[in-house]
Amino acid sequence: MPKMKTNRGAAKRFSKTASGKFTHRQSYRSHILTKKSSKRKRQLRGLTAVHDSDQRAIARLVPYL
């Protein structure tokens, strides 16, 4: 049986935690930052866990992550 292919776009966007869950960078943080408040930008920092209902879909996109 051939190896499964990893979706390279997804591999760059998601990472796996030690417990096996996936995390991702939050949206709305890449551009047009001048009109966003400091509080809003601060709260968008860091990684967030992918929702439980989406975990299986992400695992299928990145089987070897």
N, C-alpha and C positions, 0 to 999 in steps of 0.2 A: 504494500500500500504506500503511495507517495506521501511525502510530508504535507502538512497543511500550510497554506500561505498566510502570513500575518498581514493584516491591513496596515500598511506603513503609516498612513495618515493618523489612524487611531493609536498606533504605537507611540507616536510623538506627543499625543495629547493626554494619554492616560498612564498612570503608574500604579503598581500594585503595593499594598501595604503588607506588613508582616502577617496580619490576620487573614490575608487573601482577598481583601476588598479592594476596589479600584478608587483612585482619587483623580481629580481633574482641577485645572486652573479655572477660576471663576471668570465669567464673561463680563463685558462692559468695563474692561480695564486696559484696553489697548490704545485707544485714541480718543480725541475730544475730551480731554481730562480737565480743561480749564473751567468748564461750567459745572463740574461735579464737585461737591463739597469734600473737604479733607476727611470728614467722618465717613462719607460714602466710599471714598477711595481706600481708606484704611481698612474698612470692613471687607473690601473685595480682595485684600491681600491674601496670600497663602493658598493652600489647597483645600478642596472640599470633597467629601465622599460622594461618589456616584449613588444615586437613589437605588434602593434595594430592587425595585422592579426593573432596573436597567442593567444590573450586574451581570446577568446571564448573557445579554446581548453583547456587552463589552468583552466578556470572556471568550465569546465565539470569534470576535474580531481579532483579538490578540491571544492566540492559544499558548504561546511560549513566553509570555511576559511574566 
